[in-house]
Amino acid sequence: MLELGKADSAGTGAGVVPVLRDGTVIAALHGRASKQPGTATIGAQTCVLEQSKGELTARLAGESDGTARLRACRTSVWRSAWTVELEGTPVEVEKVSLWTGTHRYLTGGRVIAETGSTGGWTPRPTLTAEPDLPVHHQVFLLWLETVLRPTGDGGVAIGDGGSCDGGGRGGD
């Protein structure tokens, strides 16, 4: 299970949010200023995290700006519906609970990941995924969860209320 840590904790430094597995840092989310992209460092790999009009994307550092290996797109602002694509594989996003704000991610009807919460006064998102789901996919889904939850960490969450079609309503 992955857990979004508290900013500036676990030895990650100022403005950095750790991603933990069993208390060990496996990735670090580096914030962004204004419209500048953020990054996720996963081992020796750096992914560039960007947002534009309700679309979240991730690409490897060094790849061209238009490249998106991982993509999440808001399809409806009113229903808070999203679609996800993980390196060409479509993923359905399903709400598990309106009360807790948890989600389930499915591919071909098969659950590949599910979110939860650390609990307490300041709950942070968690993600339990199938063991064969690549770590960078898991980190991207955990980052997406910060956007899907209304109480997401402002240093990590990116969202402007728009939609991928630019209309703000996403076809509703």
ROVEX-353017 format. One line per 10 residues: number of its first residue (from 1); their letters; for each residue x, y, z of C-alpha. Coordinates in nm, 3 decimals. Layout:
N
NUM = a = X Y Z ~ ...
% end
This chain:
172
1 = mlelgkadsa = 0.000 0.000 0.000 ~ 0.122 0.347 -0.090 ~ 0.056 0.642 0.139 ~ 0.094 1.009 0.069 ~ 0.315 1.144 0.346 ~ 0.311 1.486 0.506 ~ 0.496 1.760 0.319 ~ 0.851 1.821 0.440 ~ 0.860 1.488 0.627 ~ 1.056 1.162 0.603
11 = gtgagvvpvl = 1.375 1.349 0.517 ~ 1.246 1.469 0.180 ~ 1.314 1.840 0.229 ~ 1.114 2.161 0.208 ~ 0.818 2.161 -0.028 ~ 0.847 1.789 -0.105 ~ 0.573 1.535 -0.035 ~ 0.695 1.178 0.019 ~ 0.516 0.872 -0.114 ~ 0.562 0.592 0.138
21 = rdgtviaalh = 0.536 0.213 0.125 ~ 0.546 0.056 0.470 ~ 0.706 0.373 0.609 ~ 0.983 0.382 0.347 ~ 1.004 0.665 0.093 ~ 0.966 0.520 -0.259 ~ 0.892 0.846 -0.441 ~ 0.889 1.221 -0.385 ~ 0.643 1.473 -0.528 ~ 0.802 1.810 -0.584
31 = graskqpgta = 0.559 2.100 -0.585 ~ 0.518 2.362 -0.846 ~ 0.478 2.737 -0.855 ~ 0.186 2.883 -1.049 ~ 0.153 2.705 -1.385 ~ 0.497 2.544 -1.376 ~ 0.501 2.164 -1.385 ~ 0.581 1.956 -1.080 ~ 0.787 1.638 -1.073 ~ 0.773 1.294 -0.922
41 = tigaqtcvle = 1.105 1.129 -0.846 ~ 1.077 0.750 -0.835 ~ 1.417 0.599 -0.773 ~ 1.646 0.733 -1.047 ~ 1.349 0.816 -1.274 ~ 1.195 1.165 -1.287 ~ 0.845 1.220 -1.423 ~ 0.713 1.565 -1.516 ~ 0.359 1.620 -1.382 ~ 0.151 1.878 -1.564
51 = qskgeltarl = -0.204 2.011 -1.561 ~ -0.401 2.191 -1.827 ~ -0.778 2.255 -1.829 ~ -0.879 1.953 -1.622 ~ -0.621 1.719 -1.774 ~ -0.334 1.575 -1.572 ~ -0.040 1.424 -1.755 ~ 0.292 1.263 -1.673 ~ 0.592 1.212 -1.896 ~ 0.954 1.119 -1.840
61 = agesdgtarl = 1.193 1.409 -1.795 ~ 1.363 1.473 -2.128 ~ 1.062 1.374 -2.339 ~ 0.899 1.645 -2.549 ~ 0.632 1.868 -2.395 ~ 0.346 1.710 -2.594 ~ 0.424 1.359 -2.472 ~ 0.190 1.204 -2.214 ~ 0.263 0.851 -2.096 ~ 0.000 0.881 -1.822
71 = racrtsvwrs = -0.315 1.090 -1.853 ~ -0.623 1.167 -1.645 ~ -0.900 1.373 -1.798 ~ -1.202 1.526 -1.630 ~ -1.505 1.431 -1.838 ~ -1.769 1.593 -1.616 ~ -1.733 1.872 -1.364 ~ -2.087 1.820 -1.236 ~ -2.039 1.451 -1.161 ~ -1.667 1.479 -1.096
81 = awtvelegtp = -1.609 1.203 -1.352 ~ -1.262 1.125 -1.485 ~ -1.105 0.890 -1.738 ~ -0.749 0.764 -1.706 ~ -0.501 0.620 -1.954 ~ -0.186 0.448 -1.830 ~ 0.057 0.415 -2.121 ~ -0.220 0.330 -2.366 ~ -0.433 0.124 -2.127 ~ -0.775 0.278 -2.054
91 = vevekvslwt = -0.873 0.279 -1.687 ~ -1.221 0.342 -1.546 ~ -1.252 0.556 -1.232 ~ -1.537 0.450 -1.005 ~ -1.647 0.616 -0.681 ~ -1.655 0.367 -0.397 ~ -1.795 0.600 -0.133 ~ -1.927 0.954 -0.145 ~ -1.877 0.979 0.231 ~ -1.507 0.890 0.234
101 = gthryltggr = -1.423 1.006 -0.120 ~ -1.255 0.677 -0.209 ~ -1.219 0.546 -0.564 ~ -1.163 0.220 -0.748 ~ -0.961 0.195 -1.070 ~ -1.060 -0.078 -1.316 ~ -0.924 -0.214 -1.643 ~ -1.157 -0.439 -1.838 ~ -1.380 -0.477 -1.531 ~ -1.085 -0.592 -1.317
111 = viaetgstgg = -0.987 -0.381 -1.014 ~ -0.624 -0.274 -1.045 ~ -0.618 -0.026 -0.755 ~ -0.833 0.118 -0.479 ~ -0.785 0.423 -0.263 ~ -0.830 0.468 0.107 ~ -0.726 0.705 0.381 ~ -0.483 0.720 0.671 ~ -0.763 0.839 0.901 ~ -0.720 1.083 1.187
121 = wtprptltae = -0.764 1.460 1.194 ~ -0.568 1.520 0.875 ~ -0.626 1.209 0.663 ~ -0.399 1.150 0.366 ~ -0.478 0.933 0.063 ~ -0.357 0.575 0.033 ~ -0.353 0.345 -0.269 ~ -0.364 -0.033 -0.267 ~ -0.276 -0.173 -0.610 ~ -0.218 -0.505 -0.780
131 = pdlpvhhqvf = 0.147 -0.609 -0.738 ~ 0.210 -0.606 -1.114 ~ 0.097 -0.242 -1.156 ~ 0.418 -0.042 -1.219 ~ 0.520 0.191 -0.938 ~ 0.506 0.502 -1.159 ~ 0.143 0.415 -1.244 ~ 0.066 0.379 -0.873 ~ 0.228 0.715 -0.792 ~ 0.030 0.881 -1.073
141 = llwletvlrp = -0.299 0.737 -0.941 ~ -0.212 0.851 -0.588 ~ -0.137 1.201 -0.724 ~ -0.471 1.195 -0.910 ~ -0.642 1.108 -0.582 ~ -0.519 1.437 -0.432 ~ -0.712 1.613 -0.709 ~ -1.026 1.400 -0.676 ~ -1.056 1.465 -0.304 ~ -1.182 1.807 -0.203
151 = tgdggvaigd = -0.938 1.811 0.089 ~ -0.634 1.731 -0.126 ~ -0.291 1.864 -0.026 ~ -0.263 2.209 -0.185 ~ 0.108 2.154 -0.250 ~ 0.036 1.848 -0.461 ~ -0.318 1.887 -0.592 ~ -0.360 2.040 -0.932 ~ -0.701 2.124 -1.071 ~ -0.857 2.426 -1.231
161 = ggscdgggrg = -1.219 2.309 -1.255 ~ -1.203 2.283 -1.633 ~ -1.249 1.982 -1.852 ~ -1.051 1.821 -2.132 ~ -1.295 1.951 -2.392 ~ -1.246 2.306 -2.261 ~ -1.618 2.354 -2.202 ~ -1.613 2.300 -1.826 ~ -1.912 2.069 -1.834 ~ -1.763 1.771 -2.013
171 = gd = -2.071 1.680 -2.211 ~ -2.324 1.682 -1.929
% end
